[in-house]
Amino acid sequence: MFTYSRDKEPLKAGAVAQYAAAAGLVGLAMLVYVYPSIVSTSLMYVYSEKYRALEELRERNKQLKLEISTLRSLDYVERRAIEELGFTFPAPGQVVIIAKK
């Protein structure tokens, strides 16, 4: 401190300890005040990431349901049998229908 031509008094160990304790308490109070905000912010980032992953899974689920309905379609099965497997329709005389009595 300014002494204005007075003799300086040496700092006592007790005063230094009090200043250190006060600074520590102020730092602890600031940490207690700020920590919940930091935690909630990090949780929001985690929530946002999980929500984005959920939306991607929902979109993939829609795509898979569409693919299932396409694969179950009789037109698709018939076209694939003809084009990829080489199946042909039977000639009119090859099919014999036996009636139930």
C-alpha positions in Angstrom: 0.0 0.0 0.0 1.0 3.6 -0.3 2.7 4.8 2.8 3.4 8.4 1.7 6.8 8.6 3.4 5.7 6.4 6.3 7.6 3.3 7.2 6.1 0.1 5.6 4.7 -2.4 8.0 5.7 -6.0 7.0 2.8 -8.3 6.2 1.9 -10.7 8.9 1.5 -14.4 8.1 -2.1 -14.3 9.5 -3.1 -11.6 7.2 -1.7 -13.5 4.2 -3.6 -16.6 5.3 -6.8 -14.6 5.7 -6.5 -13.1 2.1 -5.8 -16.6 0.8 -8.8 -18.1 2.6 -11.0 -15.3 1.4 -9.8 -15.8 -2.2 -10.4 -19.5 -1.9 -13.9 -19.0 -0.6 -14.7 -16.5 -3.4 -13.3 -19.0 -6.0 -15.3 -21.9 -4.4 -18.5 -19.7 -4.5 -17.9 -18.9 -8.1 -17.4 -22.6 -8.9 -20.6 -23.6 -7.1 -22.5 -20.9 -9.0 -21.1 -21.7 -12.4 -20.9 -25.5 -12.2 -24.6 -26.3 -12.7 -24.6 -24.2 -15.8 -21.6 -26.0 -17.2 -23.2 -29.4 -16.5 -26.5 -28.4 -18.0 -24.8 -27.2 -21.2 -22.8 -30.4 -21.6 -26.0 -32.4 -21.0 -27.8 -30.4 -23.7 -25.0 -31.3 -26.1 -25.4 -35.0 -25.3 -29.2 -34.7 -25.6 -28.8 -33.0 -29.0 -26.5 -35.7 -30.2 -28.8 -38.5 -29.0 -31.8 -36.8 -30.6 -30.0 -36.5 -33.9 -29.1 -40.2 -33.8 -32.8 -41.0 -33.0 -34.0 -39.0 -36.0 -31.5 -40.8 -38.2 -32.7 -44.2 -36.9 -36.3 -43.2 -37.5 -35.5 -42.2 -41.1 -33.6 -45.5 -41.6 -36.7 -47.4 -40.2 -38.9 -45.6 -42.8 -36.5 -46.6 -45.6 -36.5 -50.2 -44.4 -40.3 -50.4 -44.2 -40.5 -49.1 -47.7 -38.0 -51.7 -48.9 -40.0 -54.5 -47.2 -43.2 -53.4 -48.9 -41.3 -53.3 -52.2 -39.9 -56.7 -51.8 -43.3 -58.2 -50.8 -44.9 -56.7 -53.9 -46.1 -59.4 -56.4 -45.2 -57.2 -59.3 -41.6 -56.9 -58.1 -41.3 -60.6 -57.5 -42.7 -61.4 -61.0 -40.4 -58.9 -62.7 -37.4 -60.2 -60.8 -38.2 -63.8 -61.7 -38.5 -63.0 -65.3 -35.5 -60.6 -65.6 -33.0 -62.1 -63.2 -33.9 -65.8 -63.0 -35.1 -66.3 -66.6 -38.5 -67.6 -65.7 -41.2 -67.6 -68.4 -44.9 -67.9 -68.4 -46.2 -71.3 -69.3 -47.7 -71.9 -72.7 -51.5 -72.2 -72.7 -51.4 -76.0 -73.1 -48.9 -76.6 -70.3 -51.2 -75.7 -67.4 -53.8 -78.2 -66.4 -56.4 -77.1 -63.9 -58.0 -79.9 -61.9 -61.4 -78.9 -60.6 -62.4 -79.9 -57.1 -65.5 -82.1 -56.9 
